Amino acid sequence: MKTFLLIGFLVAASSGAFAQQEISYHGKKITDKGAIPATQLAAKMGEKSEMPAKVEGTVESVCKMKGCWMSVKTGDGKTMRVTFKDYGFFVPKDIVGKTVVVEGTAESSTTPVADLRHYAQDAGKPKEEIEKITQPEKELTFVADGVIVKR
């Protein structure tokens, strides 16, 4: 009887672990319905400085310190930095290469040199690479209310 209970517990625990690896929610619980590919976001925004959006893309990098930001590929070798509303939640640090859906506000902004260097440091970039950052960058950014991590 003890063996049967132990096996049952192990099966249930491993099933739960695999289910958690398939999909996880962070921040406000959202769905992927209506998400546009990250490669289409810039075109959808046009000349707007910000707009509400739901976007699906692939994670290129994550803050190695605590998962407080991530970069999502937008195409043509570019990425979009995703931060989390009010610093209210984080994402796992091991999701590079995974598909995510983010819902919130897309913004076209200029990131100061100090912030760019901070992000590079958080990403674990070498000191020499960080020192080469000398100009602010105009870029697409995203403030997420909720995130779904898939696959």
DSSP file (Angstrom, degrees, kcal/mol; ACC not computed):
  #  RESIDUE AA STRUCTURE BP1 BP2  ACC     N-H-->O    O-->H-N    N-H-->O    O-->H-N    TCO  KAPPA ALPHA  PHI   PSI    X-CA   Y-CA   Z-CA
    1    1 A M     >        0   0    0      0, 0.0     4,-2.3     0, 0.0     5,-0.2   0.000 360.0 360.0 360.0 -41.9    0.0    0.0    0.0
    2    2 A K  H  >  +     0   0    0      1,-0.2     4,-2.6     2,-0.2     5,-0.2   0.904 360.0  51.0 -62.8 -40.5    2.9    2.4    0.8
    3    3 A T  H  > S+     0   0    0      2,-0.2     4,-2.7     1,-0.2     5,-0.2   0.917 109.1  50.6 -62.6 -43.8    4.5    1.6   -2.5
    4    4 A F  H  > S+     0   0    0      1,-0.2     4,-2.4     2,-0.2    -2,-0.2   0.916 112.4  46.5 -60.9 -44.2    1.2    2.3   -4.3
    5    5 A L  H  X S+     0   0    0     -4,-2.3     4,-2.5     2,-0.2    -2,-0.2   0.899 112.3  50.5 -65.1 -41.0    0.8    5.7   -2.6
    6    6 A L  H  X S+     0   0    0     -4,-2.6     4,-2.5     2,-0.2    -2,-0.2   0.928 111.9  46.8 -63.3 -45.6    4.5    6.6   -3.2
    7    7 A I  H  X S+     0   0    0     -4,-2.7     4,-2.5     2,-0.2     5,-0.2   0.921 112.4  50.8 -62.6 -44.1    4.1    5.8   -6.9
    8    8 A G  H  X S+     0   0    0     -4,-2.4     4,-2.3    -5,-0.2    -2,-0.2   0.908 111.2  48.3 -59.4 -43.2    0.9    7.7   -7.1
    9    9 A F  H  X S+     0   0    0     -4,-2.5     4,-2.7     2,-0.2    -2,-0.2   0.925 111.5  49.2 -63.5 -45.5    2.5   10.7   -5.5
   10   10 A L  H  X S+     0   0    0     -4,-2.5     4,-2.5     2,-0.2     5,-0.2   0.895 111.5  49.0 -63.3 -41.4    5.5   10.6   -7.8
   11   11 A V  H  X S+     0   0    0     -4,-2.5     4,-2.3     2,-0.2    -1,-0.2   0.934 113.5  46.9 -63.1 -45.8    3.4   10.4  -10.9
   12   12 A A  H  X S+     0   0    0     -4,-2.3     4,-2.1    -5,-0.2    -2,-0.2   0.912 113.6  48.3 -63.0 -43.1    1.2   13.3   -9.7
   13   13 A A  H  X S+     0   0    0     -4,-2.7     4,-2.0     1,-0.2    -2,-0.2   0.911 112.8  46.9 -65.2 -42.9    4.2   15.4   -8.8
   14   14 A S  H  X S+     0   0    0     -4,-2.5     4,-2.3     2,-0.2    -1,-0.2   0.869 110.3  53.3 -69.6 -34.7    6.0   14.8  -12.1
   15   15 A S  H  X S+     0   0    0     -4,-2.3     4,-2.3    -5,-0.2    -1,-0.2   0.918 109.5  48.9 -63.0 -43.0    2.8   15.5  -14.1
   16   16 A G  H  X S+     0   0    0     -4,-2.1     4,-2.0     2,-0.2    -2,-0.2   0.887 109.9  51.6 -63.2 -39.4    2.5   18.9  -12.3
   17   17 A A  H  X S+     0   0    0     -4,-2.0     4,-1.4     1,-0.2    -2,-0.2   0.916 111.4  46.5 -65.4 -43.1    6.2   19.7  -13.0
   18   18 A F  H  X S+     0   0    0     -4,-2.3     4,-1.1     1,-0.2    -2,-0.2   0.890 110.5  53.1 -67.1 -38.1    5.8   19.0  -16.8
   19   19 A A  H  X S+     0   0    0     -4,-2.3     4,-1.3     1,-0.2     3,-0.4   0.891 107.4  52.0 -63.4 -39.3    2.5   21.0  -16.9
   20   20 A Q  H  < S+     0   0    0     -4,-2.0    -1,-0.2     1,-0.2    -2,-0.2   0.828 106.1  54.5 -67.3 -30.9    4.3   24.0  -15.4
   21   21 A Q  H  < S+     0   0    0     -4,-1.4    -1,-0.2     1,-0.2    -2,-0.2   0.767 102.9  57.8 -74.2 -24.4    7.1   23.8  -17.9
   22   22 A E  H  < S-     0   0    0     -4,-1.1   129,-0.9    -3,-0.4     2,-0.3   0.921 123.3  -4.3 -71.8 -45.6    4.6   24.0  -20.8
   23   23 A I  E  <  -A  150   0A   0     -4,-1.3     2,-0.3   127,-0.2    -1,-0.3  -0.992  61.6-179.9-152.4 139.6    3.0   27.3  -19.9
   24   24 A S  E     -A  149   0A   0    125,-1.9   125,-2.8    -2,-0.3     2,-0.4  -0.990  16.7-141.1-141.4 151.8    3.2   29.7  -17.0
   25   25 A Y  E     -A  148   0A   0     -2,-0.3     2,-0.4   123,-0.2   123,-0.2  -0.884  14.7-174.1-115.0 142.3    1.5   33.0  -16.2
   26   26 A H  E     -A  147   0A   0    121,-2.4   121,-2.6    -2,-0.4     2,-0.2  -1.000  57.2 -12.4-138.4 136.5    3.1   36.1  -14.7
   27   27 A G  E    S+A  146   0A   0     -2,-0.4   119,-0.3   119,-0.2     2,-0.1  -0.509 124.0  12.5  74.3-146.0    1.4   39.3  -13.6
   28   28 A K  S    S-     0   0    0    117,-2.7     2,-0.5    -2,-0.2    -2,-0.3  -0.415  90.1-110.9 -63.0 134.0   -2.2   39.8  -14.8
   29   29 A K        +     0   0    0    117,-0.1     2,-0.2    -2,-0.1    -1,-0.1  -0.570  50.4 170.6 -72.5 121.8   -3.6   36.5  -16.2
   30   30 A I        -     0   0    0     -2,-0.5     2,-0.3   117,-0.1   117,-0.1  -0.694  27.0-129.0-123.2 173.5   -4.0   37.0  -19.9
   31   31 A T        -     0   0    0     -2,-0.2   117,-0.1     2,-0.2     0, 0.0  -0.774  19.4-125.9-116.8 168.3   -4.8   34.8  -22.9
   32   32 A D    >   +     0   0    0     -2,-0.3     3,-1.9     2,-0.1     2,-0.2   0.450  67.9 126.0 -92.1   0.6   -3.0   34.6  -26.2
   33   33 A K  T 3  S+     0   0    0      1,-0.3    -2,-0.2     0, 0.0     0, 0.0  -0.389  79.1  10.1 -63.0 126.8   -6.1   35.3  -28.2
   34   34 A G  T 3  S+     0   0    0      1,-0.3    -1,-0.3    -2,-0.2    20,-0.2   0.496  87.5 151.2  85.1   4.4   -5.6   38.2  -30.6
   35   35 A A    <   -     0   0    0     -3,-1.9    20,-0.3    20,-0.1    -1,-0.3  -0.470  34.1-146.6 -70.7 138.0   -1.8   38.4  -30.2
   36   36 A I  E     -b   55   0A   0     18,-2.6    20,-2.8    -2,-0.2     2,-0.1  -0.735  28.7 -94.4 -99.0 153.7    0.1   39.8  -33.1
   37   37 A P  E >   -b   56   0A   0      0, 0.0     3,-2.2     0, 0.0     4,-0.5  -0.412  30.1-123.9 -64.1 142.7    3.6   38.6  -34.0
   38   38 A A  G >  S+     0   0    0     18,-2.5     3,-0.9     1,-0.3     4,-0.5   0.790 110.1  67.4 -57.4 -28.5    6.3   40.8  -32.6
   39   39 A T  G 3  S+     0   0    0     17,-0.3    -1,-0.3     1,-0.2     4,-0.2   0.683 102.1  46.7 -66.6 -17.5    7.6   41.2  -36.2
   40   40 A Q  G <> S+     0   0    0     -3,-2.2     4,-2.1     1,-0.1    -1,-0.2   0.511  86.8  89.8-100.5  -7.2    4.4   43.2  -37.0
   41   41 A L  H <> S+     0   0    0     -3,-0.9     4,-2.3    -4,-0.5     5,-0.2   0.914  84.0  51.0 -61.9 -47.4    4.3   45.5  -34.0
   42   42 A A  H  > S+     0   0    0     -4,-0.5     4,-1.8     1,-0.2    -1,-0.2   0.906 112.1  48.0 -58.9 -42.1    6.4   48.4  -35.4
   43   43 A A  H  4 S+     0   0    0     -4,-0.2    -1,-0.2     1,-0.2    -2,-0.2   0.897 110.8  51.3 -65.4 -40.1    4.2   48.5  -38.6
   44   44 A K  H  < S+     0   0    0     -4,-2.1    -1,-0.2     1,-0.2    -2,-0.2   0.863 110.0  50.5 -64.0 -36.0    1.0   48.5  -36.5
   45   45 A M  H >< S+     0   0    0     -4,-2.3     3,-2.3     1,-0.2    -1,-0.2   0.860  79.8 169.1 -71.6 -34.8    2.3   51.4  -34.3
   46   46 A G  T 3< S-     0   0    0     -4,-1.8    -1,-0.2     1,-0.3    -2,-0.1  -0.410  73.3 -17.9  58.7-124.4    3.2   53.5  -37.3
   47   47 A E  T 3  S+     0   0    0     -2,-0.2    -1,-0.3    -4,-0.1    -2,-0.1   0.395 104.5 122.0 -94.4   1.7    4.0   57.0  -36.0
   48   48 A K    <   -     0   0    0     -3,-2.3     3,-0.1     1,-0.1    -3,-0.0  -0.334  56.5-148.1 -65.3 145.7    2.2   56.5  -32.6
   49   49 A S  S    S+     0   0    0      1,-0.3    59,-2.8    58,-0.1     2,-0.3   0.737  80.4   0.1 -85.7 -23.7    4.4   57.0  -29.6
   50   50 A E  E     + C   0 107A   0     57,-0.2    -1,-0.3    -5,-0.1    57,-0.2  -0.985  63.1 169.5-158.6 156.5    2.5   54.4  -27.6
   51   51 A M  E     - C   0 106A   0     55,-2.1    55,-3.0    -2,-0.3     2,-0.2  -0.960  39.5-100.1-163.0 149.3   -0.5   52.0  -28.0
   52   52 A P  E     + C   0 105A   0      0, 0.0     2,-0.3     0, 0.0    53,-0.2  -0.499  54.1 163.4 -69.5 143.7   -2.1   49.1  -26.2
   53   53 A A  E     - C   0 104A   0     51,-2.4    51,-2.4    -2,-0.2     2,-0.4  -0.993  40.2-144.6-158.1 160.3   -1.1   45.8  -27.7
   54   54 A K  E     - C   0 103A   0     -2,-0.3   -18,-2.6   -20,-0.2     2,-0.4  -0.989  33.5-178.3-129.3 122.1   -0.9   42.0  -27.2
   55   55 A V  E     -bC  36 102A   0     47,-2.7    47,-2.8    -2,-0.4     2,-0.4  -0.932  20.0-155.7-130.9 142.3    2.3   40.5  -28.8
   56   56 A E  E     +bC  37 101A   0    -20,-2.8   -18,-2.5    -2,-0.4     2,-0.3  -0.967  34.2 132.1-117.7 134.4    3.8   37.1  -29.3
   57   57 A G  E     - C   0 100A   0     43,-2.3    43,-3.0    -2,-0.4     2,-0.4  -0.934  52.0 -82.8-162.5-175.8    7.5   36.6  -29.8
   58   58 A T  E     - C   0  99A   0     15,-0.4    15,-2.7    -2,-0.3     2,-0.3  -0.872  40.3-120.5-107.2 133.7   10.6   34.7  -28.9
   59   59 A V  E     +D   72   0A   0     39,-2.6    38,-2.8    -2,-0.4    13,-0.3  -0.552  27.8 177.9 -74.5 127.8   12.8   35.7  -25.9
   60   60 A E  E     -     0   0A   0     11,-3.4     2,-0.3     1,-0.4    12,-0.2   0.794  66.9  -4.8 -96.8 -37.9   16.3   36.7  -26.8
   61   61 A S  E     -D   71   0A   0     10,-1.2    10,-2.8    34,-0.1    -1,-0.4  -0.987  56.8-157.0-154.3 160.9   17.6   37.6  -23.3
   62   62 A V  E     -D   70   0A   0     -2,-0.3     8,-0.2     8,-0.2     2,-0.2  -0.980  40.6 -90.1-138.4 147.3   16.4   37.9  -19.7
   63   63 A C     >  -     0   0    0      6,-2.4     4,-1.2    -2,-0.3    60,-0.2  -0.425  33.8-155.8 -56.1 120.9   17.7   39.9  -16.8
   64   64 A K  T  4 S+     0   0    0     58,-1.7    -1,-0.2    -2,-0.2    59,-0.1   0.638  85.0  64.3 -78.2 -13.6   20.1   37.5  -15.1
   65   65 A M  T  4 S-     0   0    0     57,-0.2    -1,-0.2     1,-0.0    28,-0.1   0.950 133.9 -30.1 -75.9 -50.5   19.7   39.2  -11.7
   66   66 A K  T  4 S-     0   0    0      3,-0.1    -2,-0.2    26,-0.1    -1,-0.0   0.344  82.8 -96.7-153.4   9.7   16.0   38.5  -11.1
   67   67 A G  S  < S+     0   0    0     -4,-1.2    24,-2.3    23,-0.1    -3,-0.1   0.823  71.5 144.9  76.8  29.5   14.1   38.3  -14.3
   68   68 A C        +     0   0    0     22,-0.2    16,-0.6     1,-0.1     2,-0.3   0.496  67.8  11.1 -86.1  -3.4   12.9   42.0  -14.1
   69   69 A W  E     - E   0  83A   0     14,-0.2    -6,-2.4    22,-0.1     2,-0.3  -0.966  63.0-164.8-157.0 165.2   13.1   42.5  -17.9
   70   70 A M  E     -DE  62  82A   0     12,-2.0    12,-3.7    -2,-0.3     2,-0.5  -0.979  18.0-129.5-148.5 159.0   13.4   40.5  -21.1
   71   71 A S  E     -DE  61  81A   0    -10,-2.8   -11,-3.4    -2,-0.3   -10,-1.2  -0.946  20.3-160.8-111.3 133.3   14.2   41.2  -24.8
   72   72 A V  E     -DE  59  80A   0      8,-2.4     8,-2.4    -2,-0.5   -13,-0.2  -0.939  25.2-111.7-115.8 134.6   11.9   39.8  -27.4
   73   73 A K  E     + E   0  79A   0    -15,-2.7   -15,-0.4    -2,-0.4     6,-0.3  -0.413  31.1 178.1 -65.8 133.5   13.0   39.4  -31.1
   74   74 A T  E     -     0   0A   0      4,-2.4     5,-0.2     1,-0.3   -32,-0.2   0.368  49.5 -97.3-115.8   0.9   11.2   41.8  -33.4
   75   75 A G  E >  S+ E   0  78A   0      3,-0.9     3,-2.3   -35,-0.0    -1,-0.3  -0.209  97.6  64.2 103.6 164.4   12.9   40.8  -36.7
   76   76 A D  T 3  S-     0   0    0      1,-0.3     3,-0.1    -2,-0.1    -3,-0.0   0.792 128.7 -62.7  52.6  33.4   15.8   42.2  -38.7
   77   77 A G  T 3  S+     0   0    0      1,-0.3    -1,-0.3     0, 0.0     2,-0.2   0.566 109.2 123.3  74.8   7.7   18.2   41.5  -35.9
   78   78 A K  E <   -E   75   0A   0     -3,-2.3    -4,-2.4     2,-0.0    -3,-0.9  -0.617  42.6-159.6-101.6 161.3   16.3   43.9  -33.5
   79   79 A T  E     -E   73   0A   0     -6,-0.3     2,-0.5    -2,-0.2    61,-0.4  -0.891  13.1-134.5-133.3 165.6   14.7   43.3  -30.2
   80   80 A M  E     -E   72   0A   0     -8,-2.4    -8,-2.4    -2,-0.3     2,-0.4  -0.990  22.0-132.0-121.6 125.2   12.1   45.0  -27.9
   81   81 A R  E     -Ef  71 141A   0     59,-0.9    61,-2.1    -2,-0.5     2,-0.5  -0.644  21.6-159.8 -78.0 129.1   12.8   45.4  -24.3
   82   82 A V  E     +Ef  70 142A   0    -12,-3.7   -12,-2.0    -2,-0.4     2,-0.2  -0.952  12.2 178.1-113.4 122.4    9.9   44.3  -22.1
   83   83 A T  E     -Ef  69 143A   0     59,-2.8    61,-2.9    -2,-0.5     2,-0.5  -0.666  29.1-110.1-112.9 175.2    9.6   45.5  -18.6
   84   84 A F  E >   - f   0 144A   0    -16,-0.6     3,-2.6    -2,-0.2     4,-0.2  -0.919  37.4 -94.6-120.3 131.8    6.8   44.7  -16.1
   85   85 A K  G >  S-     0   0    0     59,-2.9     3,-2.4    -2,-0.5     4,-0.1  -0.039 103.4 -10.9 -48.3 127.5    4.2   47.2  -14.9
   86   86 A D  G 3  S-     0   0    0      1,-0.3    -1,-0.3     2,-0.1    59,-0.0   0.694 111.6 -82.3  56.2  22.2    5.1   48.9  -11.6
   87   87 A Y  G <  S+     0   0    0     -3,-2.6    -1,-0.3     1,-0.1    -2,-0.2   0.844  93.0 144.8  54.4  32.0    8.0   46.4  -11.2
   88   88 A G    <   +     0   0    0     -3,-2.4     2,-0.3    -4,-0.2   -61,-0.1   0.584  57.3   9.2 -84.6 -12.3    5.1   44.2   -9.9
   89   89 A F        -     0   0    0     -4,-0.1     2,-0.3   -21,-0.1    -5,-0.1  -0.974  61.4-146.0-158.2 166.5    6.3   40.8  -11.2
   90   90 A F        -     0   0    0     -2,-0.3   -22,-0.2    -7,-0.0   -23,-0.1  -0.821  14.2-127.7-130.7 170.0    9.2   39.0  -12.8
   91   91 A V        -     0   0    0    -24,-2.3   -22,-0.1    -2,-0.3     4,-0.0  -0.808  42.1 -82.9-114.4 160.9    9.7   36.2  -15.3
   92   92 A P    >   -     0   0    0      0, 0.0     3,-0.6     0, 0.0    -1,-0.1  -0.287  32.6-133.4 -59.5 149.2   11.9   33.1  -14.9
   93   93 A K  T 3  S+     0   0    0      1,-0.2     3,-0.3   -29,-0.1   -31,-0.2   0.526  97.1  64.4 -82.7  -5.8   15.5   33.7  -15.8
   94   94 A D  T 3   +     0   0    0      1,-0.2    -1,-0.2   -27,-0.0   -30,-0.0  -0.109  69.0 100.9-110.4  36.0   15.8   30.5  -17.9
   95   95 A I    X   +     0   0    0     -3,-0.6     3,-2.4     3,-0.1   -36,-0.3   0.269  38.5 137.9-107.3  12.9   13.3   31.3  -20.8
   96   96 A V  T 3  S+     0   0    0     -3,-0.3   -36,-0.2     1,-0.3     3,-0.1  -0.376  77.3  20.0 -57.8 131.3   15.7   32.4  -23.5
   97   97 A G  T 3  S+     0   0    0    -38,-2.8    -1,-0.3     1,-0.3     2,-0.2   0.277 100.0 119.9  90.7 -10.3   14.4   30.9  -26.8
   98   98 A K    <   -     0   0    0     -3,-2.4   -39,-2.6   -39,-0.1     2,-0.4  -0.495  67.6-111.0 -86.9 158.4   10.9   30.3  -25.5
   99   99 A T  E     -C   58   0A   0     51,-0.5    51,-3.4   -41,-0.2     2,-0.3  -0.714  37.7-175.2 -87.6 136.0    7.8   31.9  -26.9
  100  100 A V  E     -CG  57 149A   0    -43,-3.0   -43,-2.3    -2,-0.4     2,-0.4  -0.936  20.4-150.4-128.7 154.1    6.0   34.5  -24.9
  101  101 A V  E     -CG  56 148A   0     47,-2.2    47,-2.6    -2,-0.3     2,-0.4  -0.997  19.9-171.5-118.9 128.3    2.8   36.5  -25.2
  102  102 A V  E     -CG  55 147A   0    -47,-2.8   -47,-2.7    -2,-0.4     2,-0.4  -0.959   6.7-166.6-121.7 139.4    2.9   39.9  -23.6
  103  103 A E  E     +CG  54 146A   0     43,-2.1    42,-3.4    -2,-0.4    43,-1.5  -0.991  46.0  69.1-125.6 133.5   -0.1   42.3  -23.1
  104  104 A G  E    S-CG  53 144A   0    -51,-2.4   -51,-2.4    -2,-0.4     2,-0.5  -0.884  84.5 -22.8 166.3-132.5    0.3   45.9  -22.1
  105  105 A T  E     -CG  52 143A   0     38,-2.4    38,-2.7    -2,-0.3     2,-0.4  -0.964  43.5-152.0-123.1 123.0    1.6   49.1  -23.7
  106  106 A A  E     -CG  51 142A   0    -55,-3.0   -55,-2.1    -2,-0.5     2,-0.4  -0.735  22.1-172.0 -87.7 140.2    4.0   49.3  -26.6
  107  107 A E  E     -CG  50 141A   0     34,-2.9    34,-3.4    -2,-0.4     2,-0.6  -0.987  26.2-143.2-136.7 142.9    6.1   52.5  -26.7
  108  108 A S  E     + G   0 140A   0    -59,-2.8     2,-0.3    -2,-0.4    32,-0.2  -0.937  46.6 150.8-100.1 119.0    8.5   54.1  -29.0
  109  109 A S  E     - G   0 139A   0     30,-2.8    30,-3.3    -2,-0.6     2,-0.5  -0.901  48.9-113.5-145.6 169.2   11.2   55.7  -26.8
  110  110 A T  E     - G   0 138A   0     -2,-0.3    28,-0.3    28,-0.3    -2,-0.0  -0.952  28.7-148.5-109.4 123.9   14.8   56.8  -26.5
  111  111 A T  E     - G   0 137A   0     26,-3.2    26,-1.8    -2,-0.5     5,-0.0  -0.816  18.5-125.9 -95.5 123.5   16.8   54.8  -23.9
  112  112 A P     >  -     0   0    0      0, 0.0     4,-2.3     0, 0.0     3,-0.2  -0.219  21.3-111.9 -65.2 156.8   19.6   56.8  -22.2
  113  113 A V  H  > S+     0   0    0      1,-0.2     4,-2.7     2,-0.2     5,-0.2   0.887 116.3  56.5 -55.7 -43.7   23.2   55.6  -22.2
  114  114 A A  H  > S+     0   0    0      1,-0.2     4,-2.0     2,-0.2    -1,-0.2   0.907 109.7  45.3 -59.2 -42.2   23.1   54.9  -18.4
  115  115 A D  H  > S+     0   0    0     -3,-0.2     4,-2.8     2,-0.2    -1,-0.2   0.911 111.2  52.5 -67.4 -41.8   20.0   52.6  -18.8
  116  116 A L  H  X S+     0   0    0     -4,-2.3     4,-2.2     1,-0.2    -2,-0.2   0.906 111.2  47.2 -60.3 -41.6   21.6   50.8  -21.8
  117  117 A R  H  X S+     0   0    0     -4,-2.7     4,-2.3     2,-0.2    -1,-0.2   0.892 111.0  51.8 -66.5 -39.1   24.7   50.2  -19.8
  118  118 A H  H  X S+     0   0    0     -4,-2.0     4,-2.6    -5,-0.2    -2,-0.2   0.930 110.6  48.0 -61.9 -45.8   22.7   49.0  -16.8
  119  119 A Y  H  X S+     0   0    0     -4,-2.8     4,-1.9     1,-0.2    -2,-0.2   0.897 110.9  51.1 -62.7 -40.5   20.7   46.5  -19.0
  120  120 A A  H  <>S+     0   0    0     -4,-2.2     5,-2.5    -5,-0.2     4,-0.2   0.895 110.8  48.8 -64.0 -39.3   24.0   45.2  -20.6
  121  121 A Q  H ><5S+     0   0    0     -4,-2.3     3,-1.5     1,-0.2    -2,-0.2   0.925 110.3  50.8 -65.0 -45.0   25.4   44.7  -17.1
  122  122 A D  H 3<5S+     0   0    0     -4,-2.6   -58,-1.7     1,-0.3   -57,-0.2   0.838 107.0  55.4 -59.8 -33.4   22.2   42.8  -16.0
  123  123 A A  T 3<5S-     0   0    0     -4,-1.9    -1,-0.3   -60,-0.2    -2,-0.2   0.505 118.9-112.9 -80.0  -3.7   22.5   40.7  -19.1
  124  124 A G  T < 5 +     0   0    0     -3,-1.5    -3,-0.2    -4,-0.2    -2,-0.1   0.728  56.4 165.5  81.8  21.8   26.0   39.7  -18.1
  125  125 A K      < -     0   0    0     -5,-2.5    -1,-0.2    -6,-0.1     5,-0.0  -0.373  43.6 -96.8 -70.3 150.8   27.8   41.4  -21.0
  126  126 A P     >  -     0   0    0      0, 0.0     4,-1.9     0, 0.0     3,-0.5  -0.307  30.4-113.7 -67.6 154.3   31.6   41.9  -20.6
  127  127 A K  H  > S+     0   0    0      1,-0.2     4,-2.3     2,-0.2     5,-0.2   0.854 115.4  57.0 -56.0 -39.9   32.9   45.3  -19.3
  128  128 A E  H  > S+     0   0    0      1,-0.2     4,-0.8     2,-0.2    -1,-0.2   0.893 107.8  47.3 -62.0 -40.2   34.5   46.1  -22.7
  129  129 A E  H  4 S+     0   0    0     -3,-0.5     3,-0.5     1,-0.2     4,-0.3   0.886 110.8  51.9 -68.6 -38.9   31.2   45.7  -24.5
  130  130 A I  H >< S+     0   0    0     -4,-1.9     3,-1.5     1,-0.2    -2,-0.2   0.898 105.6  55.0 -64.2 -40.7   29.4   47.9  -21.9
  131  131 A E  H 3< S+     0   0    0     -4,-2.3    -1,-0.2     1,-0.3    -2,-0.2   0.725  97.1  65.5 -66.7 -21.4   32.0   50.7  -22.2
  132  132 A K  T 3< S+     0   0    0     -4,-0.8     2,-0.9    -3,-0.5    -1,-0.3   0.592  76.3  99.2 -76.3 -10.4   31.3   50.8  -26.0
  133  133 A I    <   +     0   0    0     -3,-1.5   -16,-0.1    -4,-0.3    -3,-0.0  -0.693  37.8 140.4 -80.7 107.5   27.8   52.0  -25.3
  134  134 A T        +     0   0    0     -2,-0.9    -1,-0.2     1,-0.1   -21,-0.1   0.438  49.7  62.6-128.7  -5.4   28.1   55.8  -25.8
  135  135 A Q  S    S-     0   0    0     -3,-0.1    -1,-0.1   -22,-0.1    -3,-0.0  -0.963  78.9-115.2-126.8 141.7   24.9   56.8  -27.6
  136  136 A P        -     0   0    0      0, 0.0     2,-0.4     0, 0.0    -2,-0.1  -0.326  34.1-132.8 -65.5 158.7   21.2   56.7  -26.6
  137  137 A E  E     - G   0 111A   0    -26,-1.8   -26,-3.2   -25,-0.0     2,-0.6  -0.958   4.0-142.3-121.4 132.3   19.0   54.4  -28.7
  138  138 A K  E     + G   0 110A   0     -2,-0.4     2,-0.3   -28,-0.3   -28,-0.3  -0.811  46.6 151.9 -84.8 125.9   15.6   55.0  -30.2
  139  139 A E  E     - G   0 109A   0    -30,-3.3   -30,-2.8    -2,-0.6     2,-0.5  -0.953  51.2 -99.2-152.4 167.0   13.8   51.8  -29.8
  140  140 A L  E     + G   0 108A   0    -61,-0.4   -59,-0.9    -2,-0.3     2,-0.3  -0.818  44.6 178.1 -90.0 127.2   10.5   50.0  -29.4
  141  141 A T  E     -fG  81 107A   0    -34,-3.4   -34,-2.9    -2,-0.5     2,-0.4  -0.796  14.6-150.3-126.0 170.4    9.8   49.0  -25.7
  142  142 A F  E     -fG  82 106A   0    -61,-2.1   -59,-2.8    -2,-0.3     2,-0.6  -0.991   8.4-156.7-146.9 132.2    6.9   47.3  -24.0
  143  143 A V  E     -fG  83 105A   0    -38,-2.7   -38,-2.4    -2,-0.4     2,-0.3  -0.943  27.2-152.2-108.7 111.4    5.5   47.6  -20.5
  144  144 A A  E     -fG  84 104A   0    -61,-2.9   -59,-2.9    -2,-0.6   -40,-0.3  -0.654  26.3-173.8 -92.6 136.9    3.6   44.4  -19.8
  145  145 A D  E    S+     0   0A   0    -42,-3.4  -117,-2.7    -2,-0.3     2,-0.3   0.753  82.9   7.9 -85.9 -33.1    0.6   43.9  -17.5
  146  146 A G  E     -AG  27 103A   0    -43,-1.5   -43,-2.1  -119,-0.3     2,-0.4  -0.989  64.3-159.9-150.4 153.3    0.8   40.2  -18.0
  147  147 A V  E     -AG  26 102A   0   -121,-2.6  -121,-2.4    -2,-0.3     2,-0.5  -0.998   5.1-160.0-138.0 137.6    3.0   37.5  -19.6
  148  148 A I  E     -AG  25 101A   0    -47,-2.6   -47,-2.2    -2,-0.4     2,-0.6  -0.983  11.7-157.0-112.0 128.4    2.4   34.0  -20.8
  149  149 A V  E     -AG  24 100A   0   -125,-2.8  -125,-1.9    -2,-0.5   -49,-0.2  -0.934  17.7-175.1-104.8 123.0    5.6   31.8  -21.2
  150  150 A K  E      A   23   0A   0    -51,-3.4   -51,-0.5    -2,-0.6  -127,-0.2  -0.643 360.0 360.0-110.5 169.4    5.1   28.9  -23.6
  151  151 A R              0   0    0   -129,-0.9  -128,-0.1    -2,-0.2  -129,-0.1   0.455 360.0 360.0  27.7 360.0    7.2   25.9  -24.7
